[in-house]
Amino acid sequence: TLQTIRERARCLQDKLPAYFLMVQISIAQGHLREAYTTCSSILTQLGETVPETVTPEMVGSMIPETLNMYTEVYDDDWLGKKMEDSTLCNAMKFYSIILTTAHFIKPSHMVAYFICKMVQLSLRHGV
């Protein structure tokens, strides 16, 4: 079972596939807050910061920052750059799920925050 995998796995990296499946099951069962909380916890363990709340002003400053990052790497063929770091690849997977759940249970500016975080990670480290 997923619980057994989580209990017997030796490190977080070994547990991530079980957590990923667990949050997908939670979403399918309509347990969006549980899925959000689990993703938030996993992202934190992966070194990412997931604030409880963000203000529209915070997101308002992130959007131009993200656009500036895009402008800086636009000519560098960043779409051809592959994200090599497995921790960041896993973070992107959990960001995609937290983004989906946030769409239903959080204010819209929280969704924009997660979109900016994902785009910024891609601009810095590849896709």
C-alpha positions, 0 to 999 in steps of 0.5 A: 500500500501507499502507507507501507511505501511511505513508512519503509522508504529511506529518504524523501526521494524514495517516497515522492512517487507514493506522495504524488499518487496519494495527492492524485487520489485525494483530488479524485476523491474530492479531498482538495484541501488534503491534497493541497496541504500534502503538496505544500508539505512536500514542496517545503521538504524539497526546499521550496517556500509555500506561503500560507497566503499571498497578497494581490500586491505580491503577485503583482510584483512577481508578474513583471519580475517573471516577464523580465526573467523571460526577456533576459533568457529569451534569446538563450534558447531556454526551451531547449534547456532540460531541467536536470536537477531531480529535486526541481523536477519533482518540485515542478510536479508538485507545483502543478498539482498544488496549482490545480487544487489552489484553483478550486480552494484558494483566491485567484492570486494564489494560482497566479503565484504558483504559475509565476513560481513554475515559470521562474523555475523553468526560466532559471533551470530549463523545462 
